[in-house]
């Protein structure tokens, strides 16, 4: 009897510890976590990622966001963009993606955010892409980065590059994340794809 009670207490403690750990790191359910977002599950759709339309900067073109499992044979986040109008071909034309996290993420120990980016070179005649990340929570992240203009050329005509955005390490938790795909003098019209959004540890 005593042994059974001890086992029950141990099990309860383990369960409580697991709940605390998941709450502290963001867990592993919908909405991603510090390990990343991979968009492989069509049932999760965009996994809580959406468009921060009210925060767009100098972007007035059409835009749509969706989960796509067909173009590459596995799940990716698809963003349909249109920089064709002259007012969208400025040096910094910034549509933003946003996720409001269902659980806070502890970003202590991380020093950059990375993701895989796919674009169609034939969908533009000029310019390139840049990127930005930031948060509106008490543990601030605010950093810009470049997106390579060339990379791995795929059979379906798209180019794959890895994007890494270093940011100033900070301690604390975030409850939202903004990710911008910035047009820099580009006339790109068509879809781009994002996959494997993840935080990387400080090197």
Residue pairs with C-beta under 8 A, 6 or more apart in sequence:
22 28
22 103
23 103
23 104
24 104
24 106
24 173
25 33
25 34
25 103
25 105
25 106
26 32
26 33
26 34
26 101
26 103
26 104
26 105
26 106
27 33
27 102
27 103
28 35
29 102
30 44
30 47
30 48
30 102
31 47
31 48
31 99
31 101
31 102
31 103
32 47
32 48
32 99
32 101
32 197
33 103
33 105
34 105
34 106
34 107
34 110
34 199
35 198
36 196
36 197
36 198
36 199
37 47
37 49
37 77
37 196
37 197
37 198
38 75
38 195
38 196
39 46
39 47
39 67
39 75
39 76
39 77
39 194
39 195
40 69
40 74
40 75
41 47
41 75
42 67
42 69
42 75
44 67
45 66
45 67
46 65
46 66
46 67
46 77
47 67
47 77
47 99
48 99
48 100
48 101
48 102
49 65
49 77
49 97
49 98
49 99
50 65
50 97
50 98
50 99
51 63
51 65
51 95
51 96
51 97
51 98
52 96
52 97
52 98
52 178
55 96
55 98
55 178
56 94
56 95
56 96
57 92
57 93
57 94
57 96
58 87
58 88
58 90
58 92
58 93
58 94
59 83
59 88
59 93
59 94
59 95
59 183
60 85
60 87
60 88
61 81
61 82
61 83
61 84
61 85
61 88
61 95
62 80
62 81
62 82
63 79
63 80
63 81
63 82
63 95
64 79
64 80
65 77
65 78
65 79
65 80
65 97
66 77
66 78
66 80
67 75
67 76
67 77
67 78
68 75
68 76
68 77
68 78
68 191
68 193
69 75
69 76
71 78
71 156
71 158
71 191
71 193
72 118
72 154
72 156
72 158
72 193
75 195
76 118
76 193
76 194
76 195
77 193
77 194
77 195
78 191
78 192
78 193
79 95
79 97
79 181
79 191
79 192
79 193
79 194
80 190
80 191
81 95
81 181
81 183
81 188
81 189
81 190
81 191
81 192
82 88
82 189
83 89
83 93
83 124
83 127
83 183
83 186
83 187
83 188
83 189
84 187
84 189
88 183
89 126
89 127
89 183
89 185
89 186
89 187
90 183
90 185
91 184
91 185
92 130
92 182
92 184
93 182
93 183
93 184
93 186
94 132
94 180
94 182
94 183
95 180
95 181
96 178
96 179
96 180
97 178
97 179
97 180
97 181
98 176
98 177
98 178
98 179
99 176
99 177
100 175
100 176
101 174
101 175
101 176
101 177
104 173
104 174
104 175
105 173
105 174
105 175
105 199
106 172
106 173
107 139
107 141
107 170
107 171
107 172
107 173
107 174
107 199
108 169
108 170
108 171
108 172
109 169
109 201
109 202
110 169
110 199
110 200
110 201
110 202
111 166
111 167
111 169
111 200
111 201
111 202
111 203
112 164
112 165
112 166
112 167
112 199
112 200
113 133
113 141
113 164
113 165
113 167
113 179
113 197
113 198
113 199
113 200
114 162
114 163
114 164
114 165
114 196
114 197
114 198
114 199
114 200
115 162
115 163
115 179
115 194
115 195
115 196
115 197
115 198
116 160
116 161
116 162
116 163
116 194
116 195
116 196
117 129
117 147
117 160
117 161
117 162
117 163
117 192
117 193
117 194
118 154
118 158
118 159
118 160
118 161
118 192
118 193
118 194
118 195
119 129
119 158
119 159
119 161
119 188
119 192
119 193
120 157
120 158
120 159
120 190
120 191
120 192
121 157
121 159
122 157
123 188
123 189
123 190
124 186
124 187
124 188
124 189
125 187
126 185
126 186
126 187
127 183
127 184
127 185
127 186
127 187
127 188
128 147
128 149
128 184
128 185
128 186
129 147
129 149
129 181
129 182
129 183
129 184
129 186
129 188
129 192
130 144
130 145
130 146
130 147
130 182
130 184
131 144
131 145
131 146
131 147
131 163
131 165
131 179
131 180
131 181
131 182
132 143
132 144
132 145
132 165
132 178
132 179
132 180
132 182
133 141
133 142
133 143
133 145
133 165
133 167
133 177
133 178
133 179
133 180
134 140
134 141
134 142
134 143
134 178
135 141
135 142
135 174
135 175
135 176
135 177
135 178
136 176
136 178
137 172
137 173
137 174
137 175
137 176
138 172
138 173
139 170
139 171
139 172
139 173
139 174
140 170
141 167
141 168
141 170
141 174
141 177
142 167
143 165
143 166
143 167
143 168
144 165
145 163
145 164
145 165
145 166
147 161
147 163
147 181
148 161
148 162
148 163
150 159
150 161
151 159
151 160
151 161
151 162
152 159
152 160
152 161
153 159
154 160
158 193
164 200
169 202
179 194
179 197
181 192
181 194
